[in-house]
Amino acid sequence: MKLLPSLAAGFAGALALTALHETVRRLRPEDAPRMDVLGMRGLRKLLRKADAPQPDRDTLFDLTMAGDILSNGLYYTLVGSGKHALRRGLMLGAAAGIGGVVLPGPLGLGEGPSNRTPQTQAMTVAWYTVGGLVAGAVAQALRKR
């Protein structure tokens, strides 16, 4: 698959993932995954290590959302590289979701935002899987054109 269709598919998956996260966190604040919190913690940690100034909360949130869409979009771009895009999207999405549950603790970002309840864990894996499937469906549709 060509680069531009792969990028389009990847960013479609990333936008779907971010929209899902942001919608559910407003509807179910008690157990929705809070990947935005993990992202803000990670960004603050990086800025601290670089002795860079810490942005205010609104700026930090905006930077985190932009970083999430960019990094997830580039990750999901892998879905569109070749045949079996839906299967690849399923696998890459599930892998990202599992990583989202397992990795924050060892990375020093805390476990609560993606790991506080079994429902939170399941939603984390499910939302990343949905993002991968959206990327796969878009990649397939673009490939048929």
DSSP file with accessible surface (Angstrom, degrees, kcal/mol):
  #  RESIDUE AA STRUCTURE BP1 BP2  ACC     N-H-->O    O-->H-N    N-H-->O    O-->H-N    TCO  KAPPA ALPHA  PHI   PSI    X-CA   Y-CA   Z-CA
    1    1 A M              0   0   73      0, 0.0   142,-0.0     0, 0.0    82,-0.0   0.000 360.0 360.0 360.0 146.6    0.0    0.0    0.0
    2    2 A K     >  -     0   0  164      1,-0.1     4,-1.8    79,-0.0     5,-0.2  -0.288 360.0-111.5 -72.5 161.6    1.2    3.5   -0.7
    3    3 A L  H  > S+     0   0  121      1,-0.2     4,-2.8     2,-0.2     5,-0.2   0.917 110.3  52.2 -63.5 -48.7    2.3    5.9    2.1
    4    4 A L  H  > S+     0   0  134      1,-0.2     4,-2.8     2,-0.2    -1,-0.2   0.926 110.8  46.2 -61.6 -45.5   -0.6    8.4    1.8
    5    5 A P  H  > S+     0   0   38      0, 0.0     4,-2.6     0, 0.0    -1,-0.2   0.902 113.2  51.1 -62.9 -36.1   -3.4    5.8    2.1
    6    6 A S  H  X S+     0   0    7     -4,-1.8     4,-2.6     2,-0.2    74,-0.2   0.915 111.5  47.1 -64.4 -42.4   -1.6    4.2    5.0
    7    7 A L  H  X S+     0   0   47     -4,-2.8     4,-2.8     2,-0.2     5,-0.3   0.918 111.5  51.1 -63.7 -43.0   -1.3    7.5    6.8
    8    8 A A  H  X S+     0   0   51     -4,-2.8     4,-2.1    -5,-0.2    -2,-0.2   0.929 112.7  45.8 -60.4 -44.8   -4.9    8.3    6.1
    9    9 A A  H  X S+     0   0    0     -4,-2.6     4,-2.2     2,-0.2    -2,-0.2   0.927 113.0  50.5 -64.0 -43.2   -6.0    4.9    7.5
   10   10 A G  H  X S+     0   0    0     -4,-2.6     4,-2.2     1,-0.2    66,-0.2   0.925 112.4  45.1 -62.3 -44.0   -3.7    5.3   10.5
   11   11 A F  H  X S+     0   0   57     -4,-2.8     4,-2.6     2,-0.2    -1,-0.2   0.837 108.7  56.9 -73.9 -28.1   -5.0    8.8   11.4
   12   12 A A  H  X S+     0   0   29     -4,-2.1     4,-2.3    -5,-0.3    -1,-0.2   0.935 109.8  46.4 -63.3 -43.5   -8.6    7.7   10.9
   13   13 A G  H  X S+     0   0    0     -4,-2.2     4,-2.5     2,-0.2    -2,-0.2   0.914 112.6  49.8 -63.0 -42.3   -7.9    5.0   13.5
   14   14 A A  H  X S+     0   0    0     -4,-2.2     4,-2.6     2,-0.2    -2,-0.2   0.906 111.1  48.4 -65.3 -40.8   -6.2    7.4   15.9
   15   15 A L  H  X S+     0   0   98     -4,-2.6     4,-2.7     2,-0.2     5,-0.2   0.909 111.7  49.8 -67.0 -39.3   -9.1    9.9   15.6
   16   16 A A  H  X S+     0   0   29     -4,-2.3     4,-2.4    -5,-0.2    -2,-0.2   0.930 112.0  48.6 -63.0 -44.8  -11.6    7.2   16.3
   17   17 A L  H  X S+     0   0    0     -4,-2.5     4,-2.8     2,-0.2    -2,-0.2   0.947 113.5  45.9 -59.6 -48.5   -9.7    6.1   19.3
   18   18 A T  H  X S+     0   0   18     -4,-2.6     4,-2.7     1,-0.2     5,-0.2   0.913 112.3  50.4 -65.1 -42.0   -9.3    9.6   20.7
   19   19 A A  H  X S+     0   0   54     -4,-2.7     4,-2.3    -5,-0.2     5,-0.2   0.914 112.1  48.3 -62.1 -41.1  -13.0   10.4   20.1
   20   20 A L  H  X S+     0   0   46     -4,-2.4     4,-2.7    -5,-0.2     5,-0.3   0.948 112.8  47.5 -63.8 -49.2  -14.0    7.2   21.9
   21   21 A H  H  X S+     0   0   14     -4,-2.8     4,-2.3     1,-0.2    -2,-0.2   0.938 114.9  45.4 -56.5 -49.2  -11.7    7.9   24.8
   22   22 A E  H  X S+     0   0   23     -4,-2.7     4,-0.9    -5,-0.2    -1,-0.2   0.866 114.7  47.5 -68.7 -35.2  -12.9   11.5   25.2
   23   23 A T  H >X S+     0   0   79     -4,-2.3     4,-1.6    -5,-0.2     3,-0.5   0.958 114.7  44.6 -69.2 -48.6  -16.6   10.6   24.9
   24   24 A V  H 3X S+     0   0   18     -4,-2.7     4,-3.0     1,-0.2    -2,-0.2   0.878 106.7  59.2 -68.7 -34.6  -16.5    7.7   27.3
   25   25 A R  H 3< S+     0   0   44     -4,-2.3    -1,-0.2    -5,-0.3    -2,-0.2   0.832 109.5  45.4 -65.3 -26.1  -14.5    9.5   29.9
   26   26 A R  H << S+     0   0  153     -4,-0.9    -1,-0.2    -3,-0.5    -2,-0.2   0.826 118.2  42.3 -81.8 -31.4  -17.2   12.2   30.1
   27   27 A L  H  < S+     0   0  131     -4,-1.6    -2,-0.2     1,-0.2    -3,-0.2   0.783 128.9  25.1 -84.0 -31.1  -20.0    9.6   30.2
   28   28 A R    >X  +     0   0  105     -4,-3.0     4,-2.3    -5,-0.2     3,-1.3  -0.505  65.4 161.2-133.1  64.6  -18.4    7.2   32.7
   29   29 A P  T 34  +     0   0   82      0, 0.0    -1,-0.1     0, 0.0    -4,-0.1   0.756  69.8  66.2 -62.1 -21.6  -15.9    9.1   34.8
   30   30 A E  T 34 S+     0   0  120      1,-0.2    -5,-0.1    -3,-0.1    -2,-0.0   0.802 124.6   2.8 -72.9 -28.3  -15.9    6.4   37.5
   31   31 A D  T <4 S+     0   0   13     -3,-1.3    86,-0.2     2,-0.1    92,-0.2   0.411  91.4 123.1-140.9   5.1  -14.2    3.7   35.4
   32   32 A A  S  < S-     0   0    0     -4,-2.3    88,-0.1    -8,-0.2    89,-0.1  -0.394  71.4 -99.4 -68.5 144.6  -13.4    5.1   31.9
   33   33 A P        -     0   0    2      0, 0.0     2,-0.4     0, 0.0    81,-0.2  -0.388  28.8-152.4 -59.9 142.5   -9.7    4.8   30.9
   34   34 A R    >>  +     0   0   54     79,-2.9     4,-1.6     1,-0.2     3,-0.5  -0.566  34.0 153.7-118.8  67.9   -7.9    8.1   31.3
   35   35 A M  H 3> S+     0   0   16     -2,-0.4     4,-2.6     1,-0.2     5,-0.2   0.791  72.2  64.9 -67.4 -24.0   -5.2    7.9   28.7
   36   36 A D  H 3> S+     0   0    4      2,-0.2     4,-2.5     1,-0.2    -1,-0.2   0.912 101.4  49.5 -62.7 -39.6   -5.2   11.7   28.7
   37   37 A V  H <> S+     0   0   28     -3,-0.5     4,-2.7     2,-0.2    -2,-0.2   0.928 110.8  49.1 -65.6 -44.1   -4.0   11.6   32.3
   38   38 A L  H  X S+     0   0   12     -4,-1.6     4,-2.5     1,-0.2    -2,-0.2   0.920 112.0  49.5 -60.4 -42.6   -1.2    9.1   31.4
   39   39 A G  H  X S+     0   0   21     -4,-2.6     4,-2.6     2,-0.2    -2,-0.2   0.909 111.1  48.2 -63.3 -42.2   -0.2   11.3   28.5
   40   40 A M  H  X S+     0   0    8     -4,-2.5     4,-2.7     2,-0.2     5,-0.2   0.914 112.0  49.8 -66.6 -39.3    0.0   14.4   30.6
   41   41 A R  H  X S+     0   0  110     -4,-2.7     4,-2.3     1,-0.2    -2,-0.2   0.920 112.2  48.3 -63.0 -43.7    2.0   12.6   33.3
   42   42 A G  H  X S+     0   0   18     -4,-2.5     4,-2.4    -5,-0.2    -2,-0.2   0.918 112.4  47.8 -63.2 -43.1    4.4   11.4   30.6
   43   43 A L  H  X S+     0   0   44     -4,-2.6     4,-2.8     2,-0.2     5,-0.2   0.926 111.6  50.0 -65.7 -43.0    4.8   14.8   29.1
   44   44 A R  H  X S+     0   0   65     -4,-2.7     4,-2.5     1,-0.2    -1,-0.2   0.918 110.7  51.0 -59.6 -42.1    5.3   16.5   32.4
   45   45 A K  H  X S+     0   0   72     -4,-2.3     4,-2.2    -5,-0.2    -2,-0.2   0.924 111.5  46.9 -61.9 -45.2    8.0   13.8   33.2
   46   46 A L  H  X S+     0   0  119     -4,-2.4     4,-1.7     1,-0.2    -2,-0.2   0.917 112.8  49.1 -63.0 -44.2    9.8   14.4   29.9
   47   47 A L  H  <>S+     0   0   36     -4,-2.8     5,-2.9     2,-0.2    -2,-0.2   0.893 109.9  52.1 -64.1 -38.5    9.7   18.2   30.4
   48   48 A R  H ><5S+     0   0  145     -4,-2.5     3,-1.5    -5,-0.2    -1,-0.2   0.934 109.5  49.1 -62.3 -45.4   11.0   17.9   33.9
   49   49 A K  H 3<5S+     0   0  163     -4,-2.2    -1,-0.2     1,-0.3    -2,-0.2   0.819 112.5  48.4 -64.1 -30.8   14.0   15.7   32.7
   50   50 A A  T 3<5S-     0   0   72     -4,-1.7    -1,-0.3    -5,-0.2    -2,-0.2   0.381 109.9-123.7 -88.4   3.9   14.7   18.3   30.0
   51   51 A D  T < 5 +     0   0  153     -3,-1.5    -3,-0.2    -4,-0.2    -2,-0.1   0.849  61.6 150.3  52.9  35.9   14.5   21.2   32.5
   52   52 A A      < -     0   0   33     -5,-2.9    -1,-0.2    -6,-0.2    -2,-0.1  -0.639  54.5 -90.6 -94.1 154.8   11.9   22.7   30.2
   53   53 A P        -     0   0  117      0, 0.0    -1,-0.1     0, 0.0    -3,-0.0  -0.342  39.5-119.1 -64.7 147.0    9.1   24.9   31.6
   54   54 A Q        -     0   0   74     -3,-0.1   -10,-0.0    -6,-0.0     2,-0.0  -0.767  27.2-134.6 -88.4 125.4    5.9   23.2   32.6
   55   55 A P        -     0   0   28      0, 0.0    -1,-0.0     0, 0.0   -11,-0.0  -0.324  27.7 -94.9 -74.0 162.3    2.8   24.3   30.7
   56   56 A D     >  -     0   0   96      1,-0.1     4,-2.8     4,-0.0     5,-0.2  -0.222  45.5 -96.5 -68.6 168.4   -0.5   25.1   32.3
   57   57 A R  H  > S+     0   0  150      1,-0.2     4,-2.6     2,-0.2     5,-0.2   0.880 122.4  49.6 -59.7 -43.3   -3.1   22.4   32.5
   58   58 A D  H  > S+     0   0  122      2,-0.2     4,-2.4     1,-0.2    -1,-0.2   0.928 114.4  44.7 -64.3 -43.3   -5.1   23.4   29.4
   59   59 A T  H  > S+     0   0   59      2,-0.2     4,-2.8     1,-0.2     5,-0.2   0.916 112.6  52.6 -65.6 -41.5   -1.9   23.7   27.3
   60   60 A L  H  X S+     0   0    2     -4,-2.8     4,-2.5     2,-0.2    -2,-0.2   0.923 110.0  48.3 -60.0 -43.8   -0.7   20.4   28.7
   61   61 A F  H  X S+     0   0   45     -4,-2.6     4,-2.7    -5,-0.2    -2,-0.2   0.940 112.3  48.7 -62.4 -46.5   -4.0   18.7   27.7
   62   62 A D  H  X S+     0   0  102     -4,-2.4     4,-2.4     1,-0.2    -2,-0.2   0.918 112.6  47.7 -61.0 -44.0   -3.9   20.2   24.2
   63   63 A L  H  X S+     0   0   90     -4,-2.8     4,-2.6     1,-0.2    -1,-0.2   0.898 112.0  51.0 -63.5 -39.5   -0.3   19.1   23.7
   64   64 A T  H  X S+     0   0    6     -4,-2.5     4,-2.9    -5,-0.2    -2,-0.2   0.921 109.7  48.9 -65.0 -44.4   -1.1   15.6   25.0
   65   65 A M  H  X S+     0   0   24     -4,-2.7     4,-2.5     2,-0.2     5,-0.2   0.930 112.9  47.8 -61.9 -43.7   -4.1   15.3   22.7
   66   66 A A  H  X S+     0   0   60     -4,-2.4     4,-2.5     1,-0.2    -2,-0.2   0.929 113.7  47.9 -62.7 -42.8   -2.0   16.3   19.7
   67   67 A G  H  X S+     0   0   33     -4,-2.6     4,-3.0     2,-0.2     5,-0.3   0.886 110.8  51.2 -64.4 -40.1    0.8   13.9   20.7
   68   68 A D  H  X S+     0   0   33     -4,-2.9     4,-2.8     2,-0.2     5,-0.4   0.934 112.0  45.8 -62.0 -47.5   -1.7   11.1   21.2
   69   69 A I  H  X S+     0   0   45     -4,-2.5     4,-2.3    -5,-0.2     5,-0.2   0.932 116.2  46.4 -64.1 -42.0   -3.2   11.6   17.7
   70   70 A L  H  X S+     0   0   98     -4,-2.5     4,-2.4    -5,-0.2     5,-0.2   0.965 117.5  40.5 -64.7 -51.5    0.2   11.9   16.1
   71   71 A S  H  X S+     0   0   65     -4,-3.0     4,-2.3     1,-0.2    -2,-0.2   0.927 119.6  44.4 -68.3 -43.1    1.8    8.8   17.9
   72   72 A N  H  X S+     0   0   21     -4,-2.8     4,-3.1    -5,-0.3    -1,-0.2   0.894 112.4  53.8 -67.4 -36.8   -1.3    6.6   17.5
   73   73 A G  H  X S+     0   0    0     -4,-2.3     4,-1.0    -5,-0.4    -2,-0.2   0.924 110.8  45.2 -61.8 -43.9   -1.8    7.8   13.9
   74   74 A L  H  X S+     0   0   94     -4,-2.4     4,-0.5    -5,-0.2     3,-0.3   0.905 113.9  50.2 -67.2 -39.2    1.8    6.8   13.1
   75   75 A Y  H >< S+     0   0   70     -4,-2.3     3,-1.6     1,-0.2     4,-0.2   0.957 110.6  48.3 -61.9 -50.1    1.4    3.5   14.9
   76   76 A Y  H >X S+     0   0    0     -4,-3.1     3,-1.6     1,-0.3     4,-0.6   0.674  92.3  79.4 -68.5 -13.9   -1.9    2.6   13.1
   77   77 A T  H >< S+     0   0   21     -4,-1.0     3,-0.9     1,-0.3    -1,-0.3   0.837  81.8  67.6 -59.9 -28.5   -0.2    3.5    9.8
   78   78 A L  G X< S+     0   0   91     -3,-1.6     3,-1.1    -4,-0.5    -1,-0.3   0.762  87.2  68.5 -61.8 -24.5    1.3    0.0   10.1
   79   79 A V  G <4 S+     0   0    0     -3,-1.6    -1,-0.2    -4,-0.2    10,-0.2   0.884  96.0  52.3 -62.6 -37.7   -2.2   -1.4    9.6
   80   80 A G  G << S+     0   0    0     -3,-0.9     2,-1.5    -4,-0.6    -1,-0.2   0.401  78.6 107.0 -84.6   4.9   -2.4   -0.3    6.0
   81   81 A S  S <  S-     0   0   61     -3,-1.1     2,-0.2    -4,-0.2    -1,-0.1  -0.606  89.3 -34.3 -90.0  83.2    0.9   -1.8    4.9
   82   82 A G  S    S-     0   0   22     -2,-1.5     3,-0.2     0, 0.0     2,-0.0  -0.606  95.9 -22.0 111.2-166.8   -0.2   -4.8    2.7
   83   83 A K  S    S+     0   0  135     -2,-0.2     5,-0.1     1,-0.2    -2,-0.1  -0.225 108.5  42.1 -76.3 170.7   -3.0   -7.3    2.7
   84   84 A H     >  +     0   0  111      3,-0.1     4,-2.7     1,-0.1     5,-0.2   0.883  62.3 164.8  61.9  44.1   -5.1   -8.4    5.6
   85   85 A A  H  > S+     0   0    5     -3,-0.2     4,-2.9     1,-0.2     5,-0.2   0.876  71.1  51.2 -62.4 -39.1   -5.6   -4.9    7.0
   86   86 A L  H  > S+     0   0   65     50,-0.3     4,-2.6     2,-0.2    -1,-0.2   0.933 112.4  45.8 -65.7 -43.9   -8.5   -5.8    9.3
   87   87 A R  H  > S+     0   0  142      2,-0.2     4,-2.5     1,-0.2    -2,-0.2   0.925 114.7  48.1 -64.1 -42.3   -6.6   -8.7   10.8
   88   88 A R  H  X S+     0   0   70     -4,-2.7     4,-3.1     1,-0.2     5,-0.3   0.911 111.2  51.2 -64.5 -40.1   -3.5   -6.5   11.2
   89   89 A G  H  X S+     0   0    0     -4,-2.9     4,-2.5    -5,-0.2    44,-0.3   0.915 109.8  49.9 -63.0 -41.6   -5.7   -3.7   12.7
   90   90 A L  H  X S+     0   0   81     -4,-2.6     4,-2.5    42,-0.3     5,-0.2   0.945 115.4  42.7 -60.3 -47.5   -7.2   -6.2   15.2
   91   91 A M  H  X S+     0   0  129     -4,-2.5     4,-2.4     2,-0.2    -2,-0.2   0.934 117.6  43.8 -68.6 -47.4   -3.8   -7.5   16.3
   92   92 A L  H  X S+     0   0   38     -4,-3.1     4,-2.3     2,-0.2    -1,-0.2   0.887 115.1  50.0 -67.0 -37.8   -2.0   -4.1   16.5
   93   93 A G  H  X S+     0   0    0     -4,-2.5     4,-2.5    -5,-0.3    36,-0.3   0.939 111.9  46.7 -64.4 -46.6   -5.0   -2.5   18.2
   94   94 A A  H  X S+     0   0   27     -4,-2.5     4,-2.8    -5,-0.3     5,-0.2   0.916 111.8  51.9 -62.5 -40.7   -5.2   -5.3   20.8
   95   95 A A  H  X S+     0   0   54     -4,-2.4     4,-2.5     1,-0.2    -1,-0.2   0.917 110.5  48.0 -62.1 -42.7   -1.4   -5.1   21.4
   96   96 A A  H  X S+     0   0   20     -4,-2.3     4,-2.2     2,-0.2    -1,-0.2   0.907 111.9  50.1 -64.0 -41.0   -1.6   -1.4   22.0
   97   97 A G  H  X S+     0   0    0     -4,-2.5     4,-1.2    28,-0.3    -2,-0.2   0.922 110.6  48.2 -64.4 -43.2   -4.5   -1.8   24.4
   98   98 A I  H >X S+     0   0   93     -4,-2.8     4,-2.8     1,-0.2     3,-0.7   0.930 111.9  50.7 -62.6 -42.3   -2.7   -4.5   26.4
   99   99 A G  H 3X S+     0   0   19     -4,-2.5     4,-2.6     1,-0.2    -1,-0.2   0.885 104.8  57.8 -61.0 -36.9    0.3   -2.3   26.5
  100  100 A G  H 3< S+     0   0   10     -4,-2.2    -1,-0.2     1,-0.2    -2,-0.2   0.770 113.5  39.1 -65.4 -24.7   -1.9    0.6   27.7
  101  101 A V  H << S+     0   0   19     -4,-1.2     4,-0.3    -3,-0.7    -2,-0.2   0.865 124.3  36.2 -87.7 -42.2   -2.9   -1.6   30.7
  102  102 A V  H  < S+     0   0   87     -4,-2.8     3,-0.2    -5,-0.2    -3,-0.2   0.857 112.5  51.6 -85.1 -36.6    0.5   -3.2   31.4
  103  103 A L  S  X S+     0   0   91     -4,-2.6     4,-1.9    -5,-0.3     6,-0.2   0.786  86.9  73.1 -83.2 -30.3    3.1   -0.5   30.7
  104  104 A P  T  4>S+     0   0    7      0, 0.0     5,-2.8     0, 0.0     6,-0.6   0.898  97.4  51.7 -56.1 -40.9    2.1    2.6   32.6
  105  105 A G  T >45S+     0   0   22     -4,-0.3     3,-2.0    -3,-0.2     5,-0.3   0.974 112.4  43.3 -59.1 -56.8    3.0    1.2   36.1
  106  106 A P  T 345S+     0   0  102      0, 0.0    -1,-0.2     0, 0.0    -3,-0.1   0.789 110.7  57.6 -61.8 -24.6    6.5    0.1   35.1
  107  107 A L  T 3<5S-     0   0  100     -4,-1.9    -2,-0.2     3,-0.1    -4,-0.1   0.447 117.5-113.3 -83.5  -0.1    7.0    3.4   33.2
  108  108 A G  T < 5S+     0   0   52     -3,-2.0    -3,-0.2    -4,-0.3     3,-0.1   0.742  86.5 115.6  77.4  24.7    6.3    5.3   36.5
  109  109 A L  S   <S-     0   0   28     -5,-2.8    -4,-0.2    -6,-0.2   -68,-0.1   0.424  79.4-107.5-103.8  -1.2    3.1    6.8   35.2
  110  110 A G        -     0   0   29     -6,-0.6    -1,-0.2    -5,-0.3     4,-0.1   0.084  13.9-117.0  88.4 155.8    0.8    5.1   37.7
  111  111 A E  S >> S+     0   0  112     -7,-0.1     4,-1.6     1,-0.1     3,-0.9   0.677  90.3  83.6-101.8 -21.5   -1.7    2.3   37.1
  112  112 A G  H 3> S+     0   0   32      1,-0.2     4,-1.4     3,-0.2     3,-0.2   0.865  80.2  60.9 -55.8 -45.9   -5.0    3.9   37.9
  113  113 A P  H 34 S+     0   0    7      0, 0.0   -79,-2.9     0, 0.0    -1,-0.2   0.811 126.9  12.4 -59.6 -28.2   -5.8    5.7   34.7
  114  114 A S  H <4 S+     0   0    0     -3,-0.9    -2,-0.2   -81,-0.2    10,-0.2   0.414 135.9  39.5-124.1   2.3   -5.9    2.4   32.6
  115  115 A N  H  < S+     0   0   36     -4,-1.6    -3,-0.2    -3,-0.2     6,-0.1   0.253  72.4 109.6-138.4  10.5   -5.9   -0.3   35.3
  116  116 A R  S  < S+     0   0   94     -4,-1.4    -4,-0.1    -5,-0.2    -1,-0.0   0.813  88.3  10.6 -73.1 -29.6   -8.2    0.8   38.2
  117  117 A T  S  > S-     0   0   36    -86,-0.2     4,-2.4    -5,-0.2     5,-0.2  -0.945  77.7-109.0-137.9 163.1  -11.0   -1.7   37.5
  118  118 A P  H  > S+     0   0   93      0, 0.0     4,-2.6     0, 0.0     5,-0.2   0.884 122.5  54.3 -59.2 -33.7  -11.6   -4.7   35.3
  119  119 A Q  H  > S+     0   0   99      2,-0.2     4,-2.8     1,-0.2     5,-0.2   0.903 106.7  50.6 -65.7 -40.4  -14.0   -2.6   33.3
  120  120 A T  H  > S+     0   0    0      2,-0.2     4,-2.5     1,-0.2    -1,-0.2   0.928 111.6  48.0 -62.2 -44.5  -11.2    0.1   32.8
  121  121 A Q  H  X S+     0   0   74     -4,-2.4     4,-2.2     2,-0.2     5,-0.2   0.936 113.0  47.7 -61.6 -46.2   -8.8   -2.6   31.7
  122  122 A A  H  X S+     0   0   61     -4,-2.6     4,-2.8     1,-0.2    -2,-0.2   0.908 112.4  49.0 -63.6 -42.5  -11.3   -4.1   29.2
  123  123 A M  H  X S+     0   0   21     -4,-2.8     4,-3.3     2,-0.2     5,-0.3   0.899 108.2  54.8 -65.1 -38.7  -12.3   -0.6   27.8
  124  124 A T  H  X S+     0   0    0     -4,-2.5     4,-1.8     2,-0.2     5,-0.2   0.961 113.7  40.4 -58.4 -50.2   -8.6    0.2   27.4
  125  125 A V  H  X S+     0   0   42     -4,-2.2     4,-2.1     1,-0.2   -28,-0.3   0.935 116.9  50.4 -64.9 -43.0   -8.0   -2.9   25.3
  126  126 A A  H  X S+     0   0   39     -4,-2.8     4,-2.8    -5,-0.2    -2,-0.2   0.917 108.5  50.7 -63.5 -43.1  -11.3   -2.5   23.5
  127  127 A W  H  X S+     0   0   43     -4,-3.3     4,-2.2     1,-0.2    -1,-0.2   0.912 112.1  46.1 -66.0 -41.6  -10.8    1.2   22.5
  128  128 A Y  H  X S+     0   0   20     -4,-1.8     4,-2.1    -5,-0.3    -1,-0.2   0.881 112.3  52.2 -67.1 -34.6   -7.3    0.6   21.0
  129  129 A T  H  X S+     0   0   19     -4,-2.1     4,-2.6   -36,-0.3    -2,-0.2   0.917 107.7  51.5 -65.9 -42.1   -8.7   -2.5   19.2
  130  130 A V  H  X S+     0   0   57     -4,-2.8     4,-2.8     2,-0.2     5,-0.2   0.930 108.2  52.5 -58.9 -44.6  -11.5   -0.3   17.8
  131  131 A G  H  X S+     0   0    0     -4,-2.2     4,-2.4     1,-0.2    -1,-0.2   0.924 110.4  48.0 -57.7 -42.3   -8.9    2.2   16.6
  132  132 A G  H  X S+     0   0    0     -4,-2.1     4,-2.5     1,-0.2   -42,-0.3   0.897 111.5  49.5 -65.8 -39.4   -7.0   -0.6   14.9
  133  133 A L  H  X S+     0   0   65     -4,-2.6     4,-2.8   -44,-0.3    -2,-0.2   0.885 109.8  50.9 -68.8 -38.2  -10.2   -2.0   13.2
  134  134 A V  H  X S+     0   0   47     -4,-2.8     4,-2.7     2,-0.2     5,-0.3   0.943 111.2  48.8 -62.2 -45.2  -11.1    1.5   12.0
  135  135 A A  H  X S+     0   0    0     -4,-2.4     4,-2.6    -5,-0.2    -2,-0.2   0.923 112.5  48.9 -60.0 -41.8   -7.6    1.9   10.5
  136  136 A G  H  X S+     0   0    0     -4,-2.5     4,-2.5     2,-0.2   -50,-0.3   0.909 111.1  48.5 -64.6 -42.6   -8.0   -1.6    8.9
  137  137 A A  H  X S+     0   0   49     -4,-2.8     4,-2.4     2,-0.2    -2,-0.2   0.913 113.5  46.8 -65.3 -41.1  -11.4   -0.8    7.4
  138  138 A V  H  X S+     0   0   43     -4,-2.7     4,-2.8     2,-0.2     5,-0.2   0.923 111.7  51.4 -66.5 -43.0  -10.2    2.5    6.0
  139  139 A A  H  X S+     0   0    2     -4,-2.6     4,-2.2    -5,-0.3    -2,-0.2   0.926 111.5  47.8 -59.7 -43.6   -7.1    0.9    4.6
  140  140 A Q  H  X S+     0   0   72     -4,-2.5     4,-1.8     2,-0.2    -1,-0.2   0.920 112.1  49.1 -62.5 -45.4   -9.2   -1.8    2.9
  141  141 A A  H  X S+     0   0   57     -4,-2.4     4,-0.8     1,-0.2    -2,-0.2   0.914 113.5  46.1 -62.5 -42.2  -11.6    0.8    1.5
  142  142 A L  H  < S+     0   0   52     -4,-2.8     3,-0.3     1,-0.2    -1,-0.2   0.848 109.3  55.5 -69.6 -33.3   -8.7    2.9    0.1
  143  143 A R  H  < S+     0   0  120     -4,-2.2    -1,-0.2    -5,-0.2    -2,-0.2   0.861 103.8  54.1 -67.2 -36.5   -7.1   -0.2   -1.3
  144  144 A K  H  <        0   0  177     -4,-1.8    -1,-0.2     1,-0.2    -2,-0.2   0.732 360.0 360.0 -69.7 -23.5  -10.2   -1.1   -3.3
  145  145 A R     <        0   0  234     -4,-0.8    -1,-0.2    -3,-0.3    -2,-0.2   0.771 360.0 360.0 -73.3 360.0  -10.2    2.4   -4.9
